[in-house]
């Protein structure tokens, strides 16, 4: 079946502009995660959604970052007033439930802030 | 919270040699340990995982071992091939619903 998809694959924006990144999880997966990966670095947790529960936003680096998820489907990550340090690959992953279930990652969105 | 340490950060081997990557974790409640392979420009992909009720798992040239007493687990790749070149991440979860990832190991297999 279809895997996790993300769009756009690449986004170049100017400092100060807002950007919106989209993630389509695998159908039936109730858990959805967003991660940030800077060049040559590991995975930095941003936010986690589980079904209709309140999201865990503990990884969001500032109030310029926000995310939404409609039920158990699409999620969008929004970065307002982008800064150059926001340049990174943003990865989305979904899993059947949470914790000890395998995460399936999308290909990521490469964000470049000029 | 959980802390996962991964070593080495870079590993260079000749084709046909074995490669071993090691991870340690801190939370004794963790019970699921996946390994991911990330090729350039792609998202991480699961290659093998192990749960705390087993000590070893194999899948062709790849194996993972787990020592719960010592809180460490390792990835073993035998007969390495150039296409094994990638970044490998370990992770631990179970104590928290948010997996904790290691910092990654860049494996380079020279033909």
Interface residues (C-beta under 8 A of the other chain):
Chain A: X4 X31 X33 X41 X42 X43 X45 X48 X50 X56 X59 X91 X93 X98 X99 X100 X101 X102 X103 X104 X105 X106 X107 X108
Chain B: X31 X32 X34 X36 X41 X42 X43 X44 X45 X46 X49 X51 X89 X93 X94 X96 X97 X98 X99 X101 X102 X103 X104
